[in-house]
Amino acid sequence: MADKSERLTLRLSPADAAAVRAAAEEDGCSVSECVRARVASRRPRPRRSASESERAELARLRGELGKLGSNLNQIARVANETGRVDWSTLAGLREQFESLASEISDALPDRS
């Protein structure tokens, strides 16, 4: 993704502003994406709103990811303090991460 660190402010007539907003709505994307796409002469990427169930599922997955991250931090802390690693626990955590990565991939919309 291109660096979007530059901000551009411009003034438009009410009619022009309405036309830009209508074009973005028609393209199914944000006003910013619509303007970027049209300036670059490319097709805009539509914005996809997640349904309530999708948002709930992604929130659940974020929570699971946070728990796994916490477990990994605890394993790292013990390893740093003792110089020992419980490889079976680490292998189990890796399996959980891989399973969660698969769930996240399934939950996210296709970006093609």
C-alpha positions as CSV (number, residue, x, y, z in Angstrom):
1,M,0.0,0.0,0.0
2,A,1.3,3.4,-0.9
3,D,2.4,5.8,1.9
4,K,-0.5,8.1,2.6
5,S,1.3,10.6,4.8
6,E,0.4,13.7,2.8
7,R,-2.8,15.6,3.5
8,L,-4.5,17.7,0.8
9,T,-7.2,20.2,1.7
10,L,-9.2,21.9,-1.0
11,R,-12.3,24.0,-1.3
12,L,-15.3,23.0,-3.5
13,S,-18.6,24.5,-4.3
14,P,-21.5,22.8,-2.6
15,A,-22.5,21.3,-6.0
16,D,-19.0,20.0,-6.6
17,A,-18.7,18.6,-3.1
18,A,-22.1,16.8,-3.6
19,A,-20.9,15.4,-6.9
20,V,-17.7,14.0,-5.3
21,R,-19.8,12.5,-2.5
22,A,-22.2,11.0,-4.9
23,A,-19.4,9.5,-7.0
24,A,-17.9,7.9,-3.9
25,E,-21.3,6.5,-2.9
26,E,-21.8,5.2,-6.5
27,D,-18.4,3.6,-6.4
28,G,-19.0,2.2,-2.9
29,C,-15.9,3.7,-1.4
30,S,-14.8,6.6,0.8
31,V,-14.5,10.1,-0.7
32,S,-10.7,9.9,-0.2
33,E,-10.5,6.6,-2.1
34,C,-12.7,7.9,-4.8
35,V,-10.6,11.0,-5.4
36,R,-7.3,9.0,-5.2
37,A,-8.6,6.5,-7.7
38,R,-9.9,9.0,-10.1
39,V,-6.7,11.1,-9.9
40,A,-4.6,7.9,-10.5
41,S,-7.1,6.8,-13.3
42,R,-7.8,3.5,-11.6
43,R,-10.9,1.7,-10.4
44,P,-11.6,2.6,-6.7
45,R,-11.6,-0.2,-4.1
46,P,-15.1,-0.4,-2.7
47,R,-15.5,-0.1,1.1
48,R,-17.1,-3.1,2.6
49,S,-19.0,-2.7,5.8
50,A,-18.8,-5.7,8.1
51,S,-22.1,-7.1,9.4
52,E,-22.9,-7.2,13.1
53,S,-22.1,-10.9,13.2
54,E,-18.8,-10.4,11.3
55,R,-17.8,-7.6,13.7
56,A,-18.6,-9.9,16.7
57,E,-16.6,-12.7,15.2
58,L,-13.6,-10.5,14.5
59,A,-13.8,-9.1,18.1
60,R,-13.8,-12.7,19.4
61,L,-10.8,-13.5,17.2
62,R,-9.0,-10.4,18.4
63,G,-9.6,-11.5,22.0
64,E,-8.2,-15.0,21.3
65,L,-5.2,-13.5,19.6
66,G,-4.6,-11.3,22.7
67,K,-4.8,-14.4,25.0
68,L,-2.3,-16.3,22.8
69,G,0.0,-13.3,22.8
70,S,-0.2,-13.1,26.6
71,N,0.7,-16.9,26.8
72,L,3.7,-16.4,24.5
73,N,4.9,-13.5,26.7
74,Q,4.7,-15.7,29.8
75,I,6.6,-18.4,28.0
76,A,9.3,-15.9,27.0
77,R,9.5,-14.5,30.5
78,V,10.1,-18.0,32.0
79,A,12.6,-18.8,29.3
80,N,14.5,-15.5,29.9
81,E,14.5,-16.0,33.7
82,T,15.4,-19.7,33.8
83,G,17.1,-20.4,30.4
84,R,14.7,-23.2,29.9
85,V,11.9,-23.6,27.3
86,D,9.0,-26.0,27.6
87,W,9.0,-27.1,24.0
88,S,5.7,-29.0,24.2
89,T,3.9,-25.9,25.5
90,L,5.5,-23.8,22.8
91,A,4.5,-26.4,20.2
92,G,0.9,-26.3,21.5
93,L,0.9,-22.5,21.4
94,R,2.1,-22.6,17.8
95,E,-0.7,-24.9,16.8
96,Q,-3.2,-22.5,18.5
97,F,-1.7,-19.6,16.6
98,E,-1.9,-21.5,13.3
99,S,-5.5,-22.5,14.0
100,L,-6.4,-18.9,14.9
101,A,-4.6,-17.6,11.7
102,S,-6.8,-19.9,9.7
103,E,-10.0,-18.7,11.4
104,I,-9.0,-15.1,10.9
105,S,-8.3,-15.8,7.2
106,D,-11.7,-17.4,6.9
107,A,-13.4,-14.5,8.6
108,L,-11.9,-11.7,6.5
109,P,-13.4,-10.8,3.2
110,D,-11.6,-11.8,0.0
111,R,-9.4,-8.9,-1.2
112,S,-9.2,-10.0,-4.9
